[in-house]
Amino acid sequence: MKKLFNLILAINLIFLGSCTFNGQDGAPVSQGQRPQGPAGQDGQDGQEAFVFEYVDLTFSASNEYSLLLEFPEDFQMLETDKVLVYFLYSDPSTDDPDLWRALPQTEFTEHGTLVYNYDFTMFDVVLFLDSNFDLNKLGATFTDNWIARVVVVPGQFTNGRTADTVDFNDYNAVIEHYNITDQDIISVK
């Protein structure tokens, strides 16, 4: 039994000696001596949320009343991030402030109920129309020239705040909470 124990101990020592800890060979780093991450820009917080704007979106039978909105190639979404989509409902030709409505959004038309909705992956967002009637009956008012803002927000705690403190239905509250300015909005073609 003692020989079996010594054999198991020797195998464990060989195994542990070949392992790496915290990206380095040898013993694990003790508390208080953690490896340093890359240095950030002094005095500036990193961006927590991102806004992508897509313009001239048109739903049609040829695209099966759905649209694929890809994130820019240099953007990397985390698995824990959440995606919110807002449509511009106000008339951009007037001086009225922009009215952004969160999806899903339900419209009651003369033909029945229409829902603007979306789903997302880490690489893109798919906008789609759903209804209880034939979508080919829709006019341009419901299908043409939409402007969408896709907001990617962190799904975990951010700077000691939780995502629960924001009304995600209110676009202005979201961008204010995450300190997003008009200069931070990324236009995607």
C-alpha positions in Angstrom: 0.0 0.0 0.0 2.9 2.3 0.8 4.4 1.7 -2.6 1.1 2.6 -4.3 0.9 5.8 -2.2 4.5 6.7 -3.2 3.8 6.0 -6.9 0.6 8.2 -6.8 2.6 11.0 -5.0 5.4 10.8 -7.6 3.0 11.0 -10.5 1.2 14.1 -8.9 4.6 15.8 -8.4 5.6 15.3 -12.0 2.1 16.5 -13.2 2.1 19.6 -11.0 5.7 20.4 -11.9 4.7 20.6 -15.6 1.7 22.8 -15.0 1.6 26.6 -15.5 -0.1 28.9 -13.1 -1.5 32.3 -14.0 0.2 32.1 -17.4 3.7 31.4 -15.9 5.7 28.3 -15.2 6.2 27.3 -11.6 4.4 28.1 -8.4 1.1 29.9 -8.3 1.2 33.6 -7.6 0.4 34.3 -4.0 -2.4 36.8 -2.8 -1.2 40.3 -3.3 1.1 39.5 -6.2 -1.3 39.2 -9.1 0.0 39.7 -12.6 -0.6 43.2 -13.9 -3.0 43.7 -16.8 -2.4 46.1 -19.6 -2.1 49.8 -18.6 -5.2 51.9 -19.4 -5.4 55.5 -20.4 -4.7 57.7 -17.3 -7.6 59.6 -16.0 -10.2 58.1 -18.3 -12.7 55.4 -17.6 -13.3 52.7 -20.3 -16.5 52.8 -22.3 -19.1 50.5 -20.8 -21.8 50.6 -23.4 -21.8 51.1 -27.2 -24.4 52.6 -29.6 -24.5 51.7 -33.2 -26.8 53.6 -35.6 -28.3 52.0 -38.7 -30.2 54.2 -41.2 -32.5 53.7 -44.2 -33.7 50.4 -43.0 -36.5 49.0 -45.2 -38.5 45.8 -44.6 -39.8 44.0 -47.7 -41.0 40.7 -49.0 -37.6 40.2 -50.7 -35.9 40.1 -47.3 -38.8 38.2 -45.7 -39.5 41.3 -43.6 -36.3 40.9 -41.6 -33.0 42.7 -41.6 -29.5 41.6 -40.5 -27.5 44.3 -38.8 -23.9 43.2 -38.3 -21.7 44.8 -35.7 -18.5 46.4 -36.9 -15.7 44.0 -37.5 -13.5 45.6 -34.8 -16.2 45.3 -32.1 -16.1 42.4 -29.7 -19.2 41.8 -27.7 -18.9 39.8 -24.4 -21.2 36.8 -23.7 -22.7 38.6 -20.7 -23.6 41.8 -22.7 -27.1 42.6 -23.5 -28.5 44.2 -26.7 -31.3 46.8 -26.8 -32.8 48.1 -30.0 -34.6 51.4 -30.4 -36.5 52.8 -33.4 -36.7 56.5 -34.2 -40.4 57.4 -34.2 -40.3 61.2 -34.4 -40.2 63.2 -37.6 -36.5 64.2 -38.3 -37.7 67.0 -40.5 -39.2 68.9 -37.5 -37.6 70.6 -34.5 -39.2 68.1 -32.1 -36.8 66.1 -30.0 -36.1 62.6 -31.1 -38.5 60.0 -29.8 -36.8 56.6 -29.5 -39.0 53.6 -28.7 -37.6 50.3 -27.4 -38.3 47.1 -29.3 -40.4 45.0 -29.3 -43.0 47.6 -30.4 -46.6 46.8 -31.2 -48.6 48.8 -33.8 -52.3 48.4 -34.5 -53.0 48.8 -38.2 -56.2 48.6 -40.3 -55.1 45.0 -41.2 -54.4 43.8 -37.7 -51.6 43.7 -35.1 -47.9 44.3 -36.2 -44.9 43.8 -34.0 -41.4 45.1 -34.6 -39.0 42.8 -32.8 -35.4 41.6 -32.7 -33.0 38.9 -31.6 -29.3 39.0 -31.3 -26.0 37.1 -31.2 -22.5 38.2 -30.2 -22.0 39.3 -33.9 -25.3 40.8 -35.1 -28.9 41.7 -34.6 -31.8 40.6 -36.6 -34.8 42.9 -36.9 -38.1 41.3 -38.0 -41.8 42.0 -38.4 -44.4 39.7 -37.0 -48.2 40.1 -37.5 -51.5 38.3 -37.5 -52.1 39.3 -41.2 -50.2 39.1 -44.5 -47.3 41.5 -44.3 -47.5 42.2 -48.0 -50.5 44.4 -47.1 -48.3 46.9 -45.3 -47.6 50.3 -46.8 -44.3 52.2 -46.8 -45.2 54.0 -43.6 -44.7 50.7 -41.7 -41.8 49.3 -43.7 -39.6 52.0 -45.2 -36.7 54.3 -44.0 -36.4 53.3 -40.4 -33.5 54.4 -38.2 -32.4 52.0 -35.5 -30.0 52.4 -32.6 -28.6 49.2 -31.2 -27.2 49.6 -27.7 -24.9 47.0 -26.3 -24.8 47.3 -22.5 -22.8 45.2 -19.9 -24.9 42.5 -18.4 -22.9 42.3 -15.2 -22.1 44.9 -12.5 -20.5 48.0 -13.9 -18.7 50.5 -11.7 -20.6 49.3 -8.6 -24.0 49.9 -10.4 -26.3 47.2 -11.4 -28.2 47.1 -14.7 -31.4 47.0 -12.7 -31.1 50.7 -12.0 -31.9 51.7 -15.5 -35.2 51.9 -17.3 -34.1 50.1 -20.5 -37.4 51.2 -22.2 -36.1 54.8 -22.0 -33.3 55.4 -24.6 -32.4 58.7 -23.0 -32.1 57.1 -19.5 -29.8 54.4 -20.9 -27.4 56.7 -22.7 -27.4 59.0 -19.7 -26.7 56.1 -17.3 -23.7 54.9 -19.4 -22.5 58.5 -20.2 -22.9 58.1 -23.9 -22.8 61.3 -26.0 -23.7 61.9 -29.6 -20.0 61.7 -30.4 -19.9 58.1 -29.1 -22.6 56.9 -31.5 -21.1 54.8 -34.2 -22.8 55.0 -37.6 -22.8 51.6 -39.4 -23.3 51.5 -43.1 
